[in-house]
C-alpha cells in the first residue's frame, strides 16, 4: 500500500484514546512511507491523523469540498489540499488517490464514507483492503450488527470477511498487507475497474 484513505470524525469524541490513536495512526503510516489521504480538516480526530503524519514528515493529502473550506476548517499545513465542488466528488477523489481504506471512530459521515467504499468493494469496483481501527471497541456493536446481516441472509460471509478489524494499529496494518481480494464477479471485467 502506497496510500491509505482515512475516514474518521470531525469531532474528538468523548475518550482521549480516540485522539491519541488517530495521531498514532498518522505517525505510523508516515514512518511506513504510506501517504495519508483524508478529509482535509484541522479539527477533530481528522486533524489528529493529519498532524501525526505531518509531525513524522509524512505526505498528507486533504480533500475537502468548497463549502467546508469556506468555513475555514481546513488544515493549512498539508502536503496538498484538493478542493472539490461537493461531497460526492470528494469521495471519488479520495478513492482515486488511495489503495487502502481505514475507518476510525466517527459519526454519520464516517459511516457513510466507509459503507460506500465497502459497497464498491463488494461490487468489484475496487480491490483495496478495508480496515477498521476499533479503538476501545468503538465498533463492536456495528460488527455484531453486520454479523447479524450475514446470519439473516442479507450479506454473504465472504463480503463480511472483506472487513479487517483490529484494536491495534500494527495489527490492522498487518492484516491489510496480507489481504487477498475476492475474485472479481464474472460479470465484471478487470479493465472496467
N, C-alpha and C positions, 0 to 999 in steps of 0.2 A: 504494500500500500504506500503510495506516494503522497496522498492527501485524504483527509477524513473530514466529512461534514459533521458538525456537532450541533444537535438540536437540544435546546435547554431553555430554562426560564429567564425572563427579563426581570424577575424578582429574585431576591436572595433566599427566600423560603424561611422557615422557622428554626432550622437546625444549622449550626456552624459547619457541620460536616458537608453540607451541600456546597458551600462556597470553597471550603478547603479542597474537596475532591475535584471541583471544577478547575481550580488553579493548578492542582497537581496533574490533572489530565493534560492541560495545555503545556505544562513543563515537560511531562513525559513524552508527548508527541514531538515537541521541538527537539528534545535530546535524541529521539529516534529518527530525526530528519524527515518527519511526516508533517506536511503542511496542514494547517488548520483552516477550514472553511466554516464560517458561521454567520449569524445574522447581523453582524456589524455594530451591535450596540456596546456602549461602555458601561451599561447598568446591569444589575443582577448577576446571576452566575454566568450569563453570556460574557459579560465583561471580565469575569474572573478567568474563564477559559482563555480568552484572548491575552490577558495580561500575563498569565502563567507562561504562555508560549513566547510572547514578546520578551519577557524577562530572561528567558533561556535562549535568546537570539534566534527564535524560530520564525517561520514565514506564516503570517496570518492574513487571510483574505476575508474581508467582511462584505456581505451582500445585503443591502438594505433598500427597501422601497422609498421612493422620493418623499412620501408623506411622513415617514418616520425620521428621515434625515432632516426635514424642515423643523421637526420638534427638538433638534439638537441632542438626540440621544446616541448619536454615532460615536464610535471610538476614533479619536483624531490621530492616533499613532500607529495605525495598521500598516502592514506592508503594502496593501492595496485595498481600496474601498470601491466597490462596484455599486452603482445606484440603478435600480430598476424602476419601471413605471408602476408596478403593482406587486402584490404578494405572489401571484401566480408566476410571473417572470422571475421573481426572487427564488422560488423553489426550483424552477427549471435550471437556473444558472448555478445554484448550489450543487445540484445533481451533476451538471456538466463538469464542474470543477473538481469532483471528488471521485474516489474509488473505494470508499468505505463510509459507513454511517454509524454514528454513536448518539444515543439519546441519554441525556442526564435528566434529573428531576426538572419538572416544569409544569405548565398548565395546559389549557386547551390548545394553544398554538403549537406547543411542543408535541403533543399527542397527534395533532392533525398532520404535522410535517412528517413525523415518524410513520404513521399509518399509510400516508400516501406513498412514501418510499417503499414500505413493506409490500403494499399492494402492487406497485410497479415491479418489484422483485418476483412476486407470486405470478404475475402475468408474463414474466420473462423479459421485461423491458430493460432490466439490468441484472447483473450477477454479483453485485457487491456484497460483502459481509455486512450484516446489520446487527449492531450491538446495543445492549442496554447496560449502562453503568448503574447498577442497582444500589446506590448509596443508602446505607442503613435500612435496606429492604423496602425502599420507597415504592418500588413497582411490584412487590409481592402479590398484592391483590389483583393487579392488572394481569400478571402472568397466570394467576389462578383462573381469572375470567376467560383468558384465551384458551386455557386447557379445557374449560367447560365447553367452549365453542367446538373444540375437537370432539369431545365426548358426545355432544348433541348433533354432530354431523354437519356443522357449518364451516369448519376449517379442516383441511386434511392435515394429518400428523406431519407429513414432510414440509408443509408450509409453516406449521408451528415451529418445527425444528430449524427453520431459517433464522429464528431469533436467537442470538447469542447473548446470554445474560450472565453477569458476574458482579460480585460486590467489590472486586478489586480491579484497579486499572491494569496491572500487569497480567492478571488472569484473563481479563476481557480481550486485551490486545493479542495475547497468545491464542485464544480461541478464534479471533478474527483472522489471524495469519494462517491458521490451519484450515480455515473454512473451504469446503468443497461445494460449489454451487450445484443446484439441481440441474439435471439435463434440461435443455430448452424444450418447451412443449412442441409437439410435432407440427403444430400449425404456425409456429414462429420460425423464421429463417434467421441465421446468425447475422446476415447483412442488414436485417431490419432493426437490430439493436443500435 
